[in-house]
Amino acid sequence: MSWPDSPDSAPLGDGRLASAFDRPSSVEELQDLVSRRVSEGLAIYPQGGKTSLDYGGTPRRPGAALDLNGLDQVVDYPAADMTITVQAGIRLARLQEVLATEGQFLPLDAPNPDHATLGGIYATNTCGPRRFGWGRPRDMIIGVSFVTADGKVVKGGGRVVKNVAGYDFPKLITGSMGTLGAITQMTLKVRPRPEASVIALAEVPATADVSGLISGLNTSLTRPSAIAYVNREGQGRLGKPATEGSRGLLVLGFEDNAASVAWQFQTIQKEIPSLSWSVEEGEAAAGFWAALSSFPSDPSVALTIEAHVPRSKGVPFAHEIEAQLPCETLVHAGSGVVIAHLHPGRNSISETDLIAKIDALHRRASELGGAITFLRCPADLKESLKVWGSARADWPIMQKIKAALDPAGVMNPGRFVGTI
Protein backbone atom coordinates (compact mmCIF):
# COMPACT_ATOMS: atom_id res chain seq x y z
CA MET A 1 0.00 0.00 0.00
CA SER A 2 1.43 3.38 -1.03
CA TRP A 3 1.19 6.75 0.70
CA PRO A 4 -1.55 9.06 -0.59
CA ASP A 5 -0.45 12.36 -2.13
CA SER A 6 -3.75 14.25 -2.25
CA PRO A 7 -3.54 17.72 -0.63
CA ASP A 8 -7.01 17.07 0.77
CA SER A 9 -5.74 14.20 2.93
CA ALA A 10 -5.20 14.74 6.65
CA PRO A 11 -1.56 15.16 7.70
CA LEU A 12 0.16 12.49 9.81
CA GLY A 13 3.42 14.42 10.28
CA ASP A 14 6.75 14.65 8.44
CA GLY A 15 4.94 15.27 5.16
CA ARG A 16 3.08 11.97 5.27
CA LEU A 17 -0.68 12.02 4.56
CA ALA A 18 -3.46 9.81 5.88
CA SER A 19 -5.25 7.25 3.75
CA ALA A 20 -8.42 7.85 5.76
CA PHE A 21 -9.69 10.27 8.38
CA ASP A 22 -12.06 9.43 11.24
CA ARG A 23 -13.43 11.48 14.13
CA PRO A 24 -15.38 9.27 16.55
CA SER A 25 -17.84 10.86 18.96
CA SER A 26 -17.94 7.95 21.42
CA VAL A 27 -15.65 5.24 22.72
CA GLU A 28 -17.85 2.60 21.10
CA GLU A 29 -17.53 4.30 17.74
CA LEU A 30 -13.77 4.52 18.26
CA GLN A 31 -13.59 0.79 18.93
CA ASP A 32 -15.51 0.02 15.73
CA LEU A 33 -13.37 2.38 13.65
CA VAL A 34 -10.09 0.95 14.92
CA SER A 35 -11.23 -2.62 14.21
CA ARG A 36 -12.46 -1.68 10.73
CA ARG A 37 -9.39 0.29 9.68
CA VAL A 38 -7.03 -2.43 10.89
CA SER A 39 -9.03 -5.05 8.96
CA GLU A 40 -8.54 -2.85 5.88
CA GLY A 41 -4.78 -3.13 6.34
CA LEU A 42 -4.28 0.41 7.66
CA ALA A 43 -2.22 1.56 10.59
CA ILE A 44 -3.81 3.77 13.26
CA TYR A 45 -2.48 7.28 14.00
CA PRO A 46 -4.26 8.85 17.01
CA GLN A 47 -4.38 12.65 16.98
CA GLY A 48 -5.48 15.35 19.40
CA GLY A 49 -4.74 19.06 19.02
CA LYS A 50 -2.13 18.30 16.32
CA THR A 51 0.47 20.39 18.16
CA SER A 52 3.16 17.68 17.96
CA LEU A 53 2.52 15.92 14.65
CA ASP A 54 6.19 16.04 13.63
CA TYR A 55 7.51 14.85 17.00
CA GLY A 56 9.27 11.50 17.11
CA GLY A 57 10.12 9.19 14.24
CA THR A 58 8.57 9.24 10.78
CA PRO A 59 5.26 7.35 10.24
CA ARG A 60 6.28 3.96 8.91
CA ARG A 61 3.24 2.71 6.99
CA PRO A 62 0.05 4.12 5.45
CA GLY A 63 -2.84 4.47 7.85
CA ALA A 64 -5.87 6.32 9.16
CA ALA A 65 -5.74 9.57 11.11
CA LEU A 66 -7.90 9.13 14.20
CA ASP A 67 -9.03 12.52 15.51
CA LEU A 68 -10.00 12.20 19.18
CA ASN A 69 -11.23 15.76 19.71
CA GLY A 70 -14.80 14.46 19.81
CA LEU A 71 -14.03 12.72 23.12
CA ASP A 72 -13.77 15.87 25.24
CA GLN A 73 -16.17 15.48 28.15
CA VAL A 74 -15.70 15.71 31.92
CA VAL A 75 -16.74 12.26 33.11
CA ASP A 76 -16.62 12.80 36.88
CA TYR A 77 -15.38 15.59 39.11
CA PRO A 78 -15.59 14.85 42.86
CA ALA A 79 -13.82 18.07 43.85
CA ALA A 80 -13.62 17.10 47.52
CA ASP A 81 -11.55 14.04 46.52
CA MET A 82 -9.12 16.26 44.57
CA THR A 83 -9.49 14.11 41.44
CA ILE A 84 -11.11 14.55 38.05
CA THR A 85 -11.89 12.05 35.30
CA VAL A 86 -11.96 13.40 31.77
CA GLN A 87 -11.97 12.14 28.22
CA ALA A 88 -8.64 12.44 26.45
CA GLY A 89 -9.78 14.95 23.83
CA ILE A 90 -10.39 17.74 26.33
CA ARG A 91 -8.16 20.78 25.83
CA LEU A 92 -5.84 21.73 28.68
CA ALA A 93 -7.21 25.30 28.82
CA ARG A 94 -10.79 24.06 29.12
CA LEU A 95 -9.84 21.60 31.85
CA GLN A 96 -8.22 24.41 33.84
CA GLU A 97 -11.41 26.47 33.48
CA VAL A 98 -13.48 23.60 34.88
CA LEU A 99 -11.10 23.14 37.81
CA ALA A 100 -11.02 26.89 38.52
CA THR A 101 -14.73 26.80 39.43
CA GLU A 102 -13.70 24.80 42.51
CA GLY A 103 -10.52 26.76 43.24
CA GLN A 104 -8.33 23.95 41.88
CA PHE A 105 -5.91 23.41 39.00
CA LEU A 106 -3.77 20.79 37.29
CA PRO A 107 -0.12 21.90 37.72
CA LEU A 108 0.73 20.85 34.18
CA ASP A 109 2.26 23.12 31.54
CA ALA A 110 2.11 22.67 27.79
CA PRO A 111 2.57 24.90 24.75
CA ASN A 112 -0.66 25.96 23.02
CA PRO A 113 -3.02 25.00 25.89
CA ASP A 114 -6.02 26.16 23.86
CA HIS A 115 -5.27 23.39 21.36
CA ALA A 116 -3.25 20.77 23.24
CA THR A 117 -5.40 17.87 24.45
CA LEU A 118 -4.78 15.89 27.64
CA GLY A 119 -4.35 12.72 25.59
CA GLY A 120 -1.70 14.35 23.43
CA ILE A 121 0.11 15.85 26.41
CA TYR A 122 0.30 12.46 28.10
CA ALA A 123 1.17 10.57 24.92
CA THR A 124 4.16 12.88 24.39
CA ASN A 125 4.96 13.28 28.12
CA THR A 126 5.03 17.05 27.76
CA CYS A 127 6.45 18.87 30.78
CA GLY A 128 6.98 22.54 31.52
CA PRO A 129 8.50 24.85 34.13
CA ARG A 130 6.27 23.68 36.99
CA ARG A 131 7.78 20.20 36.80
CA PHE A 132 10.31 21.19 39.49
CA GLY A 133 7.76 22.17 42.13
CA TRP A 134 4.73 20.06 41.22
CA GLY A 135 6.02 16.96 39.44
CA ARG A 136 5.76 15.31 36.04
CA PRO A 137 2.63 14.21 34.13
CA ARG A 138 3.12 10.64 35.40
CA ASP A 139 2.94 11.94 38.98
CA MET A 140 -0.58 13.28 38.38
CA ILE A 141 -2.27 10.39 36.57
CA ILE A 142 -3.88 7.61 38.60
CA GLY A 143 -6.23 6.02 36.08
CA VAL A 144 -6.36 5.51 32.33
CA SER A 145 -8.44 3.83 29.62
CA PHE A 146 -7.31 3.24 26.07
CA VAL A 147 -8.38 1.32 22.96
CA THR A 148 -5.93 -1.23 21.58
CA ALA A 149 -5.41 -2.31 17.98
CA ASP A 150 -8.02 -5.08 18.29
CA GLY A 151 -10.70 -2.56 19.30
CA LYS A 152 -10.76 -3.51 22.97
CA VAL A 153 -10.83 -1.08 25.89
CA VAL A 154 -8.04 -1.58 28.43
CA LYS A 155 -8.27 0.09 31.84
CA GLY A 156 -5.69 0.62 34.54
CA GLY A 157 -5.69 2.33 37.91
CA GLY A 158 -8.67 4.23 39.24
CA ARG A 159 -9.46 7.02 41.67
CA VAL A 160 -6.99 5.88 44.31
CA VAL A 161 -3.22 5.80 44.07
CA LYS A 162 -2.71 2.21 45.25
CA ASN A 163 -4.63 0.41 42.53
CA VAL A 164 -2.10 -1.44 40.39
CA ALA A 165 -2.08 -5.04 39.20
CA GLY A 166 0.15 -6.31 36.42
CA TYR A 167 1.15 -3.43 34.13
CA ASP A 168 1.02 0.01 35.71
CA PHE A 169 -0.92 1.36 32.74
CA PRO A 170 -1.21 5.01 33.87
CA LYS A 171 2.57 5.25 34.04
CA LEU A 172 3.16 3.01 31.04
CA ILE A 173 0.89 4.94 28.69
CA THR A 174 2.54 8.26 29.62
CA GLY A 175 5.07 9.11 26.93
CA SER A 176 4.23 6.05 24.82
CA MET A 177 3.47 8.19 21.74
CA GLY A 178 0.20 6.41 21.02
CA THR A 179 2.08 3.22 20.16
CA LEU A 180 0.21 1.08 22.72
CA GLY A 181 -3.28 2.37 22.08
CA ALA A 182 -5.51 5.41 21.69
CA ILE A 183 -6.06 7.07 25.08
CA THR A 184 -9.75 7.67 25.73
CA GLN A 185 -10.02 8.63 29.40
CA MET A 186 -7.83 9.65 32.34
CA THR A 187 -8.24 10.20 36.06
CA LEU A 188 -5.93 12.88 37.42
CA LYS A 189 -4.91 14.25 40.79
CA VAL A 190 -5.52 17.99 41.06
CA ARG A 191 -4.33 20.64 43.51
CA PRO A 192 -5.72 23.75 45.21
CA ARG A 193 -5.07 26.80 43.05
CA PRO A 194 -2.36 28.94 44.68
CA GLU A 195 -3.58 32.27 46.02
CA ALA A 196 -0.63 34.09 44.47
CA SER A 197 1.78 33.37 41.63
CA VAL A 198 4.77 35.57 40.78
CA ILE A 199 7.88 35.41 38.63
CA ALA A 200 11.19 36.73 39.99
CA LEU A 201 13.68 37.79 37.31
CA ALA A 202 17.32 38.78 37.29
CA GLU A 203 19.76 39.23 34.43
CA VAL A 204 23.02 37.42 35.09
CA PRO A 205 26.17 39.41 34.27
CA ALA A 206 28.52 37.97 31.66
CA THR A 207 31.21 37.47 34.30
CA ALA A 208 28.97 35.60 36.78
CA ASP A 209 29.10 31.87 37.56
CA VAL A 210 25.60 30.77 36.55
CA SER A 211 26.00 27.22 37.87
CA GLY A 212 27.24 28.56 41.20
CA LEU A 213 24.22 30.87 41.52
CA ILE A 214 21.82 28.03 40.82
CA SER A 215 23.65 25.60 43.12
CA GLY A 216 23.24 28.16 45.89
CA LEU A 217 19.49 27.75 45.62
CA ASN A 218 19.90 24.29 47.17
CA THR A 219 20.30 26.01 50.55
CA SER A 220 17.73 28.72 49.93
CA LEU A 221 14.93 29.22 52.45
CA THR A 222 12.57 29.74 49.51
CA ARG A 223 10.62 27.01 47.73
CA PRO A 224 10.25 27.96 44.06
CA SER A 225 7.87 26.08 41.78
CA ALA A 226 10.22 26.70 38.87
CA ILE A 227 13.90 27.47 38.38
CA ALA A 228 14.88 28.39 34.84
CA TYR A 229 17.83 29.96 33.08
CA VAL A 230 17.66 31.36 29.54
CA ASN A 231 20.77 32.37 27.60
CA ARG A 232 20.96 35.91 26.21
CA GLU A 233 20.01 34.69 22.71
CA GLY A 234 16.78 33.22 24.09
CA GLN A 235 15.72 36.10 26.34
CA GLY A 236 13.68 37.74 23.60
CA ARG A 237 11.37 34.72 23.48
CA LEU A 238 10.31 35.61 27.02
CA GLY A 239 9.75 39.25 26.17
CA LYS A 240 12.94 40.27 28.00
CA PRO A 241 15.61 41.08 25.37
CA ALA A 242 19.13 40.98 26.75
CA THR A 243 20.72 44.23 27.84
CA GLU A 244 24.39 45.01 27.37
CA GLY A 245 26.57 42.82 29.58
CA SER A 246 23.91 40.14 30.14
CA ARG A 247 24.87 36.49 29.96
CA GLY A 248 21.32 35.31 30.43
CA LEU A 249 18.18 35.52 32.55
CA LEU A 250 17.56 33.68 35.83
CA VAL A 251 13.86 32.99 36.44
CA LEU A 252 12.22 31.79 39.66
CA GLY A 253 8.51 31.05 40.00
CA PHE A 254 6.82 31.28 43.41
CA GLU A 255 3.29 29.99 44.07
CA ASP A 256 1.61 29.92 47.48
CA ASN A 257 -0.51 32.18 49.66
CA ALA A 258 0.13 35.89 49.16
CA ALA A 259 2.10 36.38 52.37
CA SER A 260 4.40 33.42 51.64
CA VAL A 261 5.05 34.54 48.07
CA ALA A 262 5.89 38.08 49.19
CA TRP A 263 8.25 36.72 51.86
CA GLN A 264 9.98 34.41 49.38
CA PHE A 265 10.64 37.24 46.92
CA GLN A 266 12.08 39.39 49.70
CA THR A 267 14.20 36.47 50.89
CA ILE A 268 15.69 35.65 47.49
CA GLN A 269 16.77 39.27 47.15
CA LYS A 270 18.67 38.96 50.44
CA GLU A 271 20.13 35.55 49.60
CA ILE A 272 21.44 36.62 46.17
CA PRO A 273 22.12 40.34 46.56
CA SER A 274 24.61 40.31 43.69
CA LEU A 275 21.71 40.27 41.20
CA SER A 276 19.19 43.00 40.50
CA TRP A 277 15.79 41.38 40.94
CA SER A 278 12.43 42.40 39.50
CA VAL A 279 9.04 40.76 39.85
CA GLU A 280 6.14 39.97 37.51
CA GLU A 281 2.73 39.70 39.15
CA GLY A 282 -0.90 39.14 38.15
CA GLU A 283 -1.55 38.96 34.42
CA ALA A 284 2.12 39.70 33.68
CA ALA A 285 3.16 36.65 35.71
CA ALA A 286 0.54 34.48 33.97
CA GLY A 287 1.92 35.63 30.63
CA PHE A 288 5.45 34.81 31.69
CA TRP A 289 4.46 31.30 32.83
CA ALA A 290 2.86 30.84 29.40
CA ALA A 291 6.01 32.10 27.66
CA LEU A 292 8.18 29.65 29.60
CA SER A 293 5.79 26.81 28.72
CA SER A 294 5.70 27.79 25.04
CA PHE A 295 9.47 28.22 24.65
CA PRO A 296 9.97 24.71 23.12
CA SER A 297 7.25 25.28 20.53
CA ASP A 298 8.19 27.30 17.45
CA PRO A 299 7.32 25.82 14.04
CA SER A 300 9.72 28.27 12.37
CA VAL A 301 12.70 26.54 14.06
CA ALA A 302 13.75 23.43 12.15
CA LEU A 303 15.89 21.84 14.88
CA THR A 304 14.95 21.77 18.56
CA ILE A 305 16.51 19.37 21.03
CA GLU A 306 15.52 18.39 24.55
CA ALA A 307 18.26 17.03 26.78
CA HIS A 308 17.75 15.31 30.12
CA VAL A 309 20.86 15.34 32.31
CA PRO A 310 21.51 15.45 36.08
CA ARG A 311 20.16 18.76 37.29
CA SER A 312 23.58 19.98 38.46
CA LYS A 313 24.79 19.50 34.86
CA GLY A 314 21.92 21.33 33.16
CA VAL A 315 23.52 24.76 32.78
CA PRO A 316 27.03 23.39 31.99
CA PHE A 317 25.53 21.13 29.30
CA ALA A 318 23.63 24.09 27.84
CA HIS A 319 26.97 25.91 27.60
CA GLU A 320 28.42 22.90 25.77
CA ILE A 321 25.58 23.01 23.24
CA GLU A 322 26.15 26.74 22.76
CA ALA A 323 29.84 26.08 22.11
CA GLN A 324 28.97 23.61 19.34
CA LEU A 325 26.11 25.43 17.58
CA PRO A 326 24.40 28.83 17.49
CA CYS A 327 21.31 28.37 19.64
CA GLU A 328 18.77 29.72 22.09
CA THR A 329 18.67 27.66 25.28
CA LEU A 330 16.27 27.29 28.18
CA VAL A 331 17.39 25.24 31.17
CA HIS A 332 14.86 23.95 33.69
CA ALA A 333 17.62 23.98 36.25
CA GLY A 334 15.68 22.23 39.00
CA SER A 335 14.98 19.25 36.73
CA GLY A 336 18.02 18.96 34.45
CA VAL A 337 15.99 19.57 31.29
CA VAL A 338 17.64 21.63 28.54
CA ILE A 339 15.70 22.96 25.54
CA ALA A 340 17.81 24.28 22.66
CA HIS A 341 16.67 25.81 19.37
CA LEU A 342 19.56 25.15 17.00
CA HIS A 343 20.45 27.45 14.09
CA PRO A 344 23.27 25.76 12.13
CA GLY A 345 22.56 27.94 9.11
CA ARG A 346 23.78 31.04 10.90
CA ASN A 347 27.33 29.71 10.76
CA SER A 348 26.88 27.88 7.43
CA ILE A 349 27.49 24.53 9.10
CA SER A 350 27.34 21.68 6.59
CA GLU A 351 25.09 18.67 7.09
CA THR A 352 28.15 16.48 7.67
CA ASP A 353 29.46 18.79 10.37
CA LEU A 354 26.00 19.09 11.91
CA ILE A 355 25.71 15.30 12.22
CA ALA A 356 29.17 15.14 13.79
CA LYS A 357 28.36 17.87 16.31
CA ILE A 358 25.05 16.26 17.26
CA ASP A 359 26.77 12.88 17.66
CA ALA A 360 29.24 14.53 20.03
CA LEU A 361 26.37 15.97 22.07
CA HIS A 362 24.65 12.56 22.17
CA ARG A 363 27.84 11.01 23.53
CA ARG A 364 28.35 13.77 26.06
CA ALA A 365 24.77 13.50 27.35
CA SER A 366 25.23 9.74 27.70
CA GLU A 367 28.48 10.25 29.64
CA LEU A 368 26.53 12.44 32.07
CA GLY A 369 23.91 9.73 32.53
CA GLY A 370 21.35 11.49 30.34
CA ALA A 371 20.06 11.56 26.79
CA ILE A 372 19.07 13.89 23.97
CA THR A 373 15.89 13.71 21.91
CA PHE A 374 14.58 16.01 19.18
CA LEU A 375 11.35 17.93 19.66
CA ARG A 376 11.61 19.13 16.06
CA CYS A 377 13.71 17.85 13.20
CA PRO A 378 13.40 17.75 9.37
CA ALA A 379 12.15 14.35 8.28
CA ASP A 380 15.16 13.69 6.04
CA LEU A 381 17.54 14.17 8.99
CA LYS A 382 15.69 12.19 11.64
CA GLU A 383 17.62 8.96 11.14
CA SER A 384 21.08 10.50 10.84
CA LEU A 385 20.57 12.84 13.82
CA LYS A 386 18.96 10.08 15.96
CA VAL A 387 15.79 11.82 17.10
CA TRP A 388 15.44 9.43 20.06
CA GLY A 389 19.16 9.32 20.83
CA SER A 390 21.33 6.22 20.87
CA ALA A 391 19.86 2.83 21.73
CA ARG A 392 19.58 2.24 25.47
CA ALA A 393 19.24 -0.89 27.60
CA ASP A 394 15.53 -0.26 28.23
CA TRP A 395 14.56 -0.18 24.53
CA PRO A 396 14.19 -4.00 24.22
CA ILE A 397 11.81 -3.90 27.21
CA MET A 398 9.69 -1.28 25.46
CA GLN A 399 9.66 -3.40 22.31
CA LYS A 400 8.43 -6.43 24.29
CA ILE A 401 5.61 -4.40 25.83
CA LYS A 402 4.71 -3.09 22.38
CA ALA A 403 4.61 -6.65 21.06
CA ALA A 404 2.36 -7.74 23.93
CA LEU A 405 -0.20 -4.97 23.47
CA ASP A 406 0.09 -4.37 19.71
CA PRO A 407 1.48 -7.56 18.12
CA ALA A 408 0.55 -6.41 14.60
CA GLY A 409 2.44 -3.15 15.08
CA VAL A 410 -0.39 -0.94 13.78
CA MET A 411 -0.59 1.73 16.49
CA ASN A 412 1.34 4.85 15.43
CA PRO A 413 4.13 2.75 13.85
CA GLY A 414 7.56 4.31 13.52
CA ARG A 415 7.02 7.19 15.91
CA PHE A 416 8.65 5.86 19.10
CA VAL A 417 12.14 4.60 20.01
CA GLY A 418 13.71 2.00 17.76
CA THR A 419 10.96 2.64 15.15
CA ILE A 420 8.36 1.09 17.49
N, C-alpha and C positions, 0 to 999 in steps of 0.2 A: 504494500500500500504506500503510495507516494504522498508527500505533503501538498496540501492545497495551496494555490497561489492567488486566489481571488481576493481583491482588496476588501470585499464585503465580509470576509471570514473574521471571526474573533481572534485576537492575538493570544498566543500562549507564552510569549517572551522570546527574546533573542531572534526576532524576525520570523519565528515559526507561527503558522496560522492553524486554527482549529478546523477539523473536518466536520464538526457539528457543534452546536451551541445549545445548552439547556439551562433553564432557570427554574428549578423546582420551588413550589410554594409550601411543601410539607415534607416531613421526613419520609413518609410512605412513598410520595412521588419520587423523592431522591433515590430511594432503594430501587424502585422500578427502573428509573433511568440508568442507574449504574449497571444493573443486571443486563438491560437491553443493549447499552453501548458496548459492554464487554463482549456480549454474544455476537456483536457485529464486527468484532476484531479490533475495536478502538481502545486506546488507552484513556485514562480518566485524569483530567487536569483540574482539580478544585481551584476556584478563584473567589476572592472576596472583594476588597476595595481596589484591587489591581495596582496597589502601590509598590509591589515588589516583584513584578512579573519577570524581570530580568535577573533576579537574584538566584544564585546557585548555578548548577550545571545547565547545559542546553537540553531542552526536551528531546528525548531519544527516539520516539516513534509517534506516528500520527494518532490523534485522539480527539476527544470531545472536551470542550471547555465547559466546566460545570460551575455556573454562577450561583453562589449561595447567599446572595443578598436578600433573597425572599424569605430566608429563615432568620428573622431579626426581632423576635419577640422576647419579652421578659417572661420567663416561665414561672418563677416563684421568687418573692423577695421578702423573707422574714427578717425585717430590719433589726429586730431585737437580737437575732442570732448572729448578726454581722456576716451574713452570707447572701449571695444572690445567684440565681440560676437563670441563665440566658441562652438564647440560641446563638450560634456562632456567627451569624451574619449581622449582628448588631454592631453599629459603629461605636468606636470608643467615646466620641463626644456625646452621643446620645445616652450611652450607659452612664457617663458622669452626670448628666442632667438628671437622670432618674435617681441616682444615689444622692444627689444634692438635696432632693426634697426631704430626705431624712437626715441631713447633716453628715453624710458619709461620702467617701470617694474610694476609687481603686487607685492605689499609688503606682500607676503604670504609665510610662511615657512612650509615645510613638509619634513619628512624623505623620503629618496629615491626619489628625484625629477625626476630622469630619468625614474622611473616606476610609480610613483603616478599620477593618473589622476585627472583632476579638479572635475569630478563627484564624485570620491571617497573621495577627500579632503573635499568637501562640504557635502557629505552624513555623514561623520564621524566628521565634524566640527573640523578638525585638525588645531591647532594653534601652533605658534612657538615663538621665542624670540621677533620678531618684533611686536607682538600684543600690547605691551605697547605703542610704538610710532606711529604705523600706524593703529591699530584697528584689529578687528576680521574678519573672513571670511564673516559674515553676514553684516558687514559694507561696503563691497566691491561689493556685488551682487545687481543688480538693475533689473534683468530680468531672468526668468527661464522658461523652457519648460520641461515637463516630460510626460511619458506614464503611464497611470493607468492600473489597472488589467483588465479592459474591453477593452483594446487596444486603448483607446482614448488619444489624445494629449491635455494636459492642459497647458495653458500659464498664466504667471503672470508677472506684471511689464513691463519694456521696456527699452528704452535708457535714460529715465529721471527718477529722483528720485521720484517725486511726481506722481506716476502712480499706485495707489492701489485702488482696489474696492473689497469688500468682504474679502476673505482670502488674507493675505500678503504672497503669495506663495514663493517669493525669501527668505524671512526670515523663513517661515515655513518649507521649504524643507531642509534648512541648519541644519545638525545634525539629520535628521530624519532616518538615517540608511537604506535608501532605502525602508522603510516600507509604504510610501505613493505612490511611483511610481519610475520608472527608469528615472533618469535625462538624458535628451538628449542634452540640449543647455542652455548656460548661457550668460548673458551680465554683464560685470564687469567694475567697475571703476578702472582706472589705474593711475599711478603717474609718474612724471618726475624722471628719474634715478638720484640718488644723484651723484654729482661730486666726492665725496670722502666718503669712508666708512672705519672706523677703529674700533678696539677693544682695550679698555683699561683694563688692568688686574692688580690685586693686591692680593697677598696672605694675608689672615687675620690671625693674630697671635691667638694662642689658648686662650689667656687671653682677647681678644678683645670682645666688645659687638657688635655682628653682626647686630642685629636689630637696635641698636642706630646708627650705621654707615649708614644703609640704610634709616632710618628715616630722617637723616640729608640731604639726597638728595632732600627731599621735598622743601628745601630752596635754593637748588643749582641754580646758574646762568646758568648751562648747561641744555641741553635738549636731554638726551639720547633716542635713539630708543629702547634700551633694557637695562634692569637691571636684572642681574641674579646672583645667589649665588649657588655654588656647594660645597658640603661638601668634606672633604679631601679624603674620600673613592671614590668619583666620579670624582676627578680631572683628573685621568688617562684617562677617556673617552674623555676628551678635549685635550689630548696630553700634559697636564701639571701636571705630578705626584707631589704629595704633598712633600714639603721639611720638614725637621725636625722643629717642632714647629708650623706648619700650622694647622689652624682649618678648612680652606676652601678657596675658590677662589671667589673674587668679580669681576664681569664682567660687563662692561658698553660698549654699542655699540653707536657710534656717526656717523650720516649720514647727510651730508649737502654739501655746497660748501667747497672747500679745506681750505680756510681761516677760516671759522667758525669751522670746525672740529679741526684744529690745535689750535685755541683759546680755544675750549672746553676742549681739553686734558690738555692744560696748566692750565686752571682754576681748573679742578678737582684735579690736583696735589696740588694746593694752598689751596683748600677747605678742602681736607683730607690729610694733610701732614704726618699724623701718619702712612700711608701705603706707601709702595715702589711700585710705578706704573711703568708698562711697556706698550708698545703699539705694536699691530699687524696691519700691513698695507698691502695694495695690495693683492696679492694672499694668503698671510698668513691670512689676515683678512677674506677673502672669505672662506678659509678653516675652520676658527674658527666659522663663522656664520653657516656653514654646520654642524659642530660638535655639536653646540648648538641645531640645528634643529633636528639632528638625535639622540640626547641623549635618547628620549623615546623608540627608536626602536632597540631592540636587541633580536632576536629570541632565543638566548641561555638563556635568563632570563625567568623563568617560571611565576613569579609574578611581575607585574608592576602596580602601582596605580597612579592615577591622582586625586589630591585633589584641589578643588576650595574653597578658604576661603577669608575673607577680606584681602586686600593686606598687611595691617599692621600685620596680623597674619601668613603670609606665612612662614617666617623663624622660628618663635616659633613653628609652627605646624610641620615643618620639623624636628625640634629638638625632638618633642614628638614622631614622627615616629621612629627616630633613637634610642630613649630610649626603644621602644618596640621591635624592630627587627633590625638585621644587615641589612644595606641598603646603597645604593648610592642615594643621593638626589640632585635634581636640582630645585631651586626655581626661578620662574619668579616673582621677588619681586615687580615689578611695577603692576602686574596683580593678584597676590594672587594665582597663579597656582603652585602646588608642584608635581613634578614627583619623584617617589621613586621606585627603583629596589630593591625588597625584597629578602633576602637570608636566609630564616628560617633554612635551612639545616646546615648553618655554626655553629649554636648553638644547633643543634639537637632538634629543637622545634617540638613537636608532632602536629598532625593535630588538635587535640582538643584545644591545647593551641594557635595554629595559629588562629583558628576561634574566640577564645575568645579575642585575641589581636586585630584582625581586627574589631570585633564588638565594642570594646572600641574606636578604631579610628573613626569608623562610628559615634558613639555617640558624640565624641568630635568635629568632623567636623560639625555635626548638631548643637551643642551648639554654635559654632562660626558663625552660619548662612551660612554654606557651605555644601559640600557633597564630598564623595569619590566615584570614579568609577574605574574599572580595565581596563587598556589598554591591559593587558595580564594576562591570568589565565587558569590553566588546566581545561578542560571541566568538570571533575568530582568534581571540587570544586566551580564551578560558582554559584550554588544555595546557598550553605552554606556560601560562602564569600560575597554574594550579589554584583554581578559585577556592578550593577547600583545603589547601595546604598539602603537605606531604602525608602519605599514608601513615596512620597511627595504629597502635596495638588494638584499639577498641573498634576499628572499622570492621573486622570480621564478625564481631559480636553483633553490630548493627545489621550486617548482611544476613545473619542467621535469623534475627528478629523479623527482618523484611520478608525473608523466605517463609517464615511461619505464618505471617498475617496476610501476605500478598504473594503466594507462590507463583502466580502467573506474571508478576512484575508489571502490572498495568496501572498502578497508582502513581501518578506524577513521575514517570520513569526518566532517569537521567539527571534529576535535579539535585539529589543529595550526594553525600560523600561516596567516592568510588563508583560513580554513575548509578547508584541505587535508584 
